[in-house]
Amino acid sequence: MNIKWMLMMAAALVPLGPATAKELQNLSVLYVGAERTAEYVSFLKDNVGRVETRDRHTFKPADAASFDVVLLDWPQKGHQEDLKNLHCPLGPRENWTKPTVLLGSAGLFVAVSWNLEGGIGCTCLSPEAYDLRDHEIFNYPLKIDRFKTTRIPTPPDFQDEIKTPEIDVVMLVADPGRNGYPGWCSYSSTFEQDPEVEFFCGGVNHKTPTAGAVWRQGNLLHFGFEESPVELNLTGQRLLLNSIAYISKFTQDRPIAIKRSAFLGDVSRTRRLVLKDAQAPQPAHSLALDLGQPLLAQVQAMSREQQIAWAKANAQFLHPNADFKMVLDDDLVAWGIPFDSPDFFNKAVAGLRAGGKEAERAARLLARYVHAGPKDGGAVAWAAYWRENQPYLFANDEGEFLWYLDPLAKSRGVPTADLRGPKRADPTPTTAAR
């Protein structure tokens, strides 16, 4: 054990506040890892009520039964995972119910394994938090001054989107010049579509200023910074502890949407991207990546002005084919509405009632775009499904292009549009009694 590591361990034992928050002292935490067990135990034992560990390689989901929060540590440093053949130590996605903090690259590996948000991004995250939102995670149970910032030159990879010469960041390590292993940041372009996702902050990285560093999806909290507690400064340690406390309140929420990671192979482009590419100065290369045949040949034969006009009129009717290329959905074109239109279900029910070819079209579209509808595909069943679930359904047009049912919103009788962010936390005894 070298002197530097001993000093870092000693620093991690410094109390973070008066008796560290009661909420933390009431929590039992299970650390699941292998490479940094001693570092996490030395930090957690003085800041939470109970801490135990399990080796990630032999962990069984039943081991977590008596704990409030699980910390999964699954770093990239020192080994290379086969992303196409990952075995998630937490077991199947549908069976995992514990509030969990995904440390560093654990967010990547779990997202790839379970087809979650967070499977597309970059292992290029520095311990400098950026774009900290006005959220309770920075205030409770330990106070973090998100306005106590350091000004740094705008990173080169941010300069296409940020034109100011400097940006404000919150430093999470005492030695910003150290050469640590980078963390995992997740591209956040689809976060707003998912009711169970909330964004807390980004961080300095080599891709985009909008990438998420700390964010929540259902009962999973992605803490993308790779540094262990002994490397974090007081602010970084408090952010980690607040993350543990915050996710402990989400025993009922779950990830909903299905998102295939690009690390598994081809993924579909998006309607928005096709429209953007068609209007780019030189769209030929991008459109070749976006569109499938024979549509690509048809669009390439158009003039520049015709391509733009075509994209504006038709991008809303695109969907991915079996090769993840975008093609026109002729059934949607016939209806004249995109799949995520509020009129989609009403149009489908009317089509089922009409019978004949229109009923066949409606049945195809419902099977194509609804994640889990009634097994009886008739008009009566679908009308009842829409009537019962309309407030709790939402469409996501990236990834799988599907309508999803929000089970938490339905169980609480609160429209999905109104059940976002901290509102998805477990009801307190006071609110549950109302």
C-alpha positions in Angstrom: 0.0 0.0 0.0 1.7 3.2 -1.1 1.7 6.5 0.8 -0.5 8.4 -1.7 -3.2 5.7 -1.5 -3.1 5.7 2.3 -3.6 9.5 2.4 -6.5 9.2 0.0 -8.1 6.6 2.2 -7.7 8.8 5.2 -9.3 11.7 3.4 -12.3 9.6 2.6 -12.9 9.0 6.3 -13.4 12.7 7.1 -17.0 13.2 8.2 -19.1 15.0 5.6 -21.4 16.8 8.0 -22.8 16.7 11.5 -23.4 13.0 12.1 -23.9 12.7 8.3 -27.6 13.0 7.4 -30.1 10.9 9.3 -31.5 9.7 6.0 -28.1 8.1 5.1 -27.6 6.7 8.6 -30.9 4.8 8.1 -29.9 3.2 4.9 -28.4 -0.3 4.3 -26.2 -0.4 1.2 -24.8 -3.4 -0.6 -21.6 -2.7 -2.7 -21.3 -5.1 -5.6 -17.9 -4.9 -7.2 -14.4 -6.4 -7.2 -11.7 -4.0 -8.1 -12.3 -1.2 -5.5 -14.1 -2.9 -2.6 -11.8 -1.6 0.1 -12.1 2.0 -1.1 -15.9 2.0 -1.1 -16.2 0.2 2.2 -13.9 2.6 4.0 -16.0 5.5 2.7 -19.5 4.1 3.2 -19.1 2.6 6.6 -18.9 6.0 8.2 -21.7 7.5 6.1 -24.5 5.0 5.9 -26.2 2.9 8.5 -25.0 -0.5 7.2 -22.7 -1.6 4.4 -21.8 -5.0 3.1 -20.1 -6.2 -0.1 -20.4 -9.0 -2.6 -18.1 -9.9 -5.4 -19.5 -8.9 -8.7 -18.5 -12.2 -10.3 -20.4 -14.4 -7.8 -23.2 -12.1 -6.8 -26.8 -13.4 -6.9 -29.8 -11.1 -7.0 -31.2 -12.7 -3.9 -28.1 -11.3 -2.0 -29.7 -7.8 -2.2 -32.9 -8.8 -0.5 -32.3 -7.1 2.8 -30.7 -3.9 1.5 -32.2 -0.5 0.6 -29.7 0.4 -2.1 -27.3 -1.5 -4.3 -24.1 0.0 -5.7 -22.9 -1.8 -8.8 -19.3 -1.1 -9.7 -18.4 -2.6 -13.1 -15.4 -0.6 -14.5 -13.8 -0.8 -17.9 -10.3 -0.1 -16.5 -8.0 -3.0 -16.7 -10.1 -5.3 -18.8 -12.3 -5.2 -21.9 -15.8 -6.5 -21.8 -17.4 -8.2 -24.8 -20.4 -5.9 -25.2 -22.2 -8.4 -27.4 -22.0 -11.2 -24.8 -22.5 -9.4 -21.5 -23.9 -11.1 -18.5 -25.5 -8.6 -16.2 -24.8 -9.6 -12.6 -28.2 -8.1 -11.6 -30.0 -10.8 -13.5 -32.9 -10.2 -16.0 -34.2 -6.6 -16.4 -37.8 -7.5 -15.6 -36.8 -9.1 -12.2 -34.6 -6.4 -10.8 -36.5 -4.2 -8.3 -33.8 -2.7 -6.0 -32.9 1.0 -6.1 -29.4 0.9 -7.6 -26.6 3.3 -8.3 -24.6 2.3 -11.4 -21.1 3.5 -10.9 -19.1 4.7 -13.9 -19.1 2.3 -16.8 -21.7 0.1 -15.0 -24.2 2.4 -16.6 -23.0 1.4 -20.0 -22.8 -2.3 -19.3 -26.2 -2.5 -17.7 -27.8 -0.4 -20.5 -26.3 -2.6 -23.2 -27.3 -5.8 -21.4 -30.9 -4.7 -20.7 -31.6 -2.5 -23.8 -32.0 0.7 -21.7 -31.3 4.4 -22.2 -27.6 5.0 -21.6 -26.3 2.5 -24.0 -25.1 5.2 -26.4 -22.5 7.7 -25.3 -18.8 8.0 -24.7 -16.1 6.7 -22.2 -14.7 10.2 -22.1 -16.1 11.8 -19.0 -13.9 14.0 -16.7 -14.7 14.7 -13.0 -16.0 18.2 -13.8 -19.8 18.4 -13.4 -21.5 20.7 -15.9 -25.0 22.0 -16.4 -26.2 21.2 -12.9 -30.0 21.4 -12.8 -32.1 23.0 -10.0 -32.8 19.7 -8.3 -33.1 18.3 -4.7 -30.2 15.9 -5.3 -27.8 18.9 -4.9 -29.5 20.0 -1.6 -30.5 16.9 0.3 -29.5 15.3 2.5 -26.1 17.0 2.2 -25.8 20.6 0.8 -23.9 21.0 -2.4 -23.3 24.5 -3.7 -23.9 24.1 -7.4 -23.0 27.8 -7.9 -19.5 27.3 -6.5 -17.9 26.8 -9.9 -14.6 27.0 -11.6 -14.3 28.7 -15.0 -12.5 26.7 -17.6 -11.9 27.2 -21.4 -14.8 25.8 -23.4 -13.8 22.3 -24.3 -13.1 22.0 -28.1 -15.8 19.4 -28.5 -18.4 21.8 -27.0 -17.6 24.7 -29.2 -20.1 23.9 -32.0 -22.9 24.3 -29.5 -21.4 26.7 -26.9 -20.0 30.0 -28.3 -18.7 31.5 -25.1 -14.9 31.2 -24.5 -15.4 29.7 -21.0 -17.9 27.6 -19.1 -18.6 27.1 -15.4 -18.0 23.6 -14.0 -18.1 22.1 -10.5 -14.9 20.3 -9.7 -15.4 16.8 -8.2 -11.7 16.0 -7.5 -9.1 17.8 -5.5 -6.5 17.4 -8.3 -8.1 18.3 -11.6 -4.8 17.7 -13.4 -4.6 14.0 -12.5 -4.7 11.4 -15.2 -7.7 9.3 -14.1 -9.6 6.8 -16.0 -12.6 8.5 -17.8 -16.1 7.9 -16.8 -19.2 7.1 -19.0 -21.5 9.8 -20.2 -24.8 9.0 -22.0 -26.3 10.9 -24.9 -29.5 12.5 -23.6 -31.3 13.4 -26.8 -34.2 11.0 -26.0 -34.4 11.6 -22.3 -37.4 14.0 -22.5 -39.5 11.3 -24.2 -39.2 8.9 -21.2 -41.3 9.8 -18.2 -39.2 7.7 -15.9 -35.9 9.5 -16.8 -34.6 12.7 -15.1 -31.4 14.5 -15.8 -29.3 16.0 -12.9 -26.0 17.1 -14.5 -23.6 16.5 -17.3 -19.9 16.7 -17.3 -16.9 17.7 -19.4 -16.4 15.1 -22.1 -15.1 14.8 -25.7 -18.5 14.6 -27.5 -21.3 17.0 -26.5 -22.3 19.4 -23.7 -25.7 17.7 -23.5 -24.5 14.3 -22.5 -25.7 13.0 -19.1 -23.3 12.2 -16.3 -25.7 11.8 -13.4 -29.3 10.9 -14.2 -32.0 8.5 -13.2 -34.0 6.0 -15.1 -36.7 4.3 -13.0 -35.0 2.6 -10.0 -31.5 3.0 -11.6 -29.3 6.1 -11.0 -26.4 6.5 -13.4 -23.4 8.0 -11.6 -21.1 8.2 -14.6 -18.0 9.6 -13.0 -15.4 6.8 -12.7 -13.6 8.1 -9.6 -13.8 6.2 -6.4 -14.7 8.0 -3.2 -11.1 8.3 -2.1 -10.4 10.3 -5.3 -13.4 12.6 -5.0 -13.3 15.9 -3.2 -15.9 16.8 -0.6 -18.3 18.0 -3.3 -17.9 14.7 -5.3 -18.4 12.6 -2.1 -21.5 14.5 -1.2 -22.9 14.1 -4.7 -22.3 10.3 -4.5 -24.0 10.1 -1.1 -27.0 12.3 -2.2 -27.3 10.0 -5.2 -27.6 7.0 -2.9 -30.1 8.7 -0.7 -32.2 9.9 -3.7 -32.5 6.6 -5.5 -33.5 4.9 -2.2 -36.9 6.6 -2.7 -37.6 4.8 -6.0 -38.6 1.3 -5.1 -41.7 1.4 -7.4 -40.4 3.1 -10.5 -38.9 1.0 -13.4 -37.2 1.7 -16.7 -39.8 1.4 -19.5 -38.6 2.1 -23.0 -36.5 -0.4 -25.0 -33.3 1.1 -26.6 -30.9 -1.1 -28.4 -27.3 0.1 -28.0 -25.2 0.9 -31.0 -22.4 -1.2 -29.5 -24.5 -4.3 -30.4 -24.5 -3.4 -34.1 -26.7 -1.3 -36.4 -29.4 0.8 -34.8 -32.1 2.8 -36.5 -31.7 6.4 -37.3 -34.4 8.9 -36.3 -37.0 10.8 -38.2 -35.5 14.1 -36.9 -32.1 13.1 -38.1 -33.3 12.3 -41.6 -35.0 15.7 -41.8 -31.8 17.4 -40.6 -29.6 15.4 -43.0 -31.8 16.3 -45.9 -31.3 20.0 -45.2 -27.6 19.7 -44.7 -25.2 21.4 -47.2 -24.2 18.0 -48.6 -26.8 15.4 -47.7 -25.7 12.6 -50.0 -23.5 10.7 -47.5 -25.8 11.1 -44.5 -28.9 10.1 -46.4 -27.1 7.0 -47.6 -26.7 6.1 -43.9 -30.3 7.0 -43.0 -32.5 5.5 -45.7 -33.1 2.0 -47.0 -33.6 0.9 -50.6 -35.5 1.5 -52.8 -36.4 4.8 -51.0 -32.7 5.9 -51.0 -32.5 5.7 -54.8 -35.7 7.6 -55.2 -34.5 10.4 -52.9 -31.0 10.6 -54.4 -32.6 11.1 -57.9 -34.3 14.3 -56.6 -32.9 17.8 -56.9 -31.7 19.5 -53.7 -34.9 21.4 -53.3 -37.0 18.3 -53.9 -35.1 16.4 -51.3 -35.8 19.1 -48.7 -39.5 19.3 -49.6 -39.8 15.5 -49.6 -38.2 15.2 -46.1 -40.4 17.9 -44.7 -43.5 16.2 -46.0 -42.6 12.6 -45.4 -40.1 12.3 -42.5 -43.0 11.9 -40.1 -44.0 8.6 -41.8 -40.6 6.9 -41.6 -39.8 3.9 -39.6 -36.9 1.4 -39.4 -36.9 -1.8 -41.5 -35.3 -5.1 -40.5 -31.9 -3.7 -41.4 -32.4 -0.6 -39.2 -32.7 1.7 -42.3 -35.5 4.2 -42.5 -38.3 3.5 -45.0 -41.7 4.9 -45.5 -44.5 3.2 -43.7 -47.1 3.0 -46.5 -49.9 2.3 -44.0 -49.2 5.5 -42.1 -48.9 7.4 -45.4 -52.4 6.1 -46.2 -53.7 7.4 -42.9 -51.9 10.7 -43.2 -50.7 10.7 -39.5 -47.5 9.7 -37.8 -47.6 6.7 -35.4 -47.1 9.0 -32.4 -50.1 11.2 -33.2 -52.7 11.4 -30.5 -55.2 10.3 -33.2 -53.4 7.0 -33.8 -55.5 4.8 -31.5 -58.8 6.4 -32.5 -57.9 5.9 -36.2 -57.0 2.3 -35.5 -60.2 1.5 -33.7 -62.2 3.1 -36.4 -60.3 1.0 -39.0 -60.9 -2.2 -37.1 -64.6 -1.4 -37.0 -64.7 -0.7 -40.7 -63.6 -4.2 -41.6 -61.9 -5.4 -44.8 -58.6 -3.9 -45.9 -58.9 -1.0 -43.5 -59.1 -3.4 -40.5 -56.1 -5.3 -41.8 -54.2 -2.0 -42.0 -55.2 -1.1 -38.5 -54.2 -4.5 -37.1 -50.8 -4.2 -38.8 -50.1 -0.8 -37.4 -51.2 -1.7 -33.9 -49.0 -4.8 -33.9 -46.1 -2.7 -35.2 -46.3 0.3 -32.9 -47.8 -0.8 -29.6 -45.5 -2.5 -27.1 -48.1 -4.5 -25.2 -51.7 -4.3 -26.3 -54.7 -6.6 -25.9 -54.2 -10.2 -27.1 -57.7 -10.0 -28.6 -57.0 -7.7 -31.5 -60.6 -6.8 -32.2 -62.2 -3.3 -32.2 -63.9 -3.8 -28.8 -60.7 -4.9 -27.0 -58.6 -2.0 -28.5 -61.3 0.6 -27.8 -61.4 -0.6 -24.2 -57.6 -0.6 -24.0 -57.4 3.0 -25.3 -60.2 4.2 -23.0 -58.6 2.6 -19.9 -55.0 3.5 -20.6 -55.0 6.8 -22.6 -53.7 9.0 -19.8 -50.8 6.5 -19.1 -49.6 5.9 -22.7 -46.6 7.6 -24.3 -44.9 7.2 -27.6 -41.1 7.1 -28.1 -39.9 7.6 -31.7 -36.3 6.6 -31.2 -35.1 3.1 -30.6 -38.1 0.8 -31.0 -40.7 3.3 -32.3 -43.3 2.2 -29.9 -46.2 3.3 -27.7 -45.6 2.2 -24.1 -47.8 2.0 -21.0 -46.4 3.7 -17.9 -47.3 1.2 -15.2 -46.4 3.5 -12.3 -48.7 6.3 -13.6 -51.5 3.8 -14.1 -51.1 2.3 -10.6 -51.3 5.8 -9.1 -54.1 7.0 -11.3 -51.9 10.0 -12.3 -51.5 10.9 -16.0 -48.0 10.1 -17.3 -47.6 13.7 -18.4 -48.0 14.8 -14.8 -45.8 12.1 -13.2 -42.3 13.2 -13.9 -39.1 13.6 -12.0 -39.3 13.5 -8.1 -43.0 13.0 -8.3 -42.2 9.3 -9.3 -40.6 8.7 -5.9 -42.4 6.4 -3.4 -45.3 8.1 -1.7 -44.4 9.3 1.8 -46.8 8.1 4.6 -48.4 11.5 4.5 -49.0 11.6 0.8 -50.0 7.9 0.6 -52.8 8.6 3.1 -54.4 11.4 1.1 
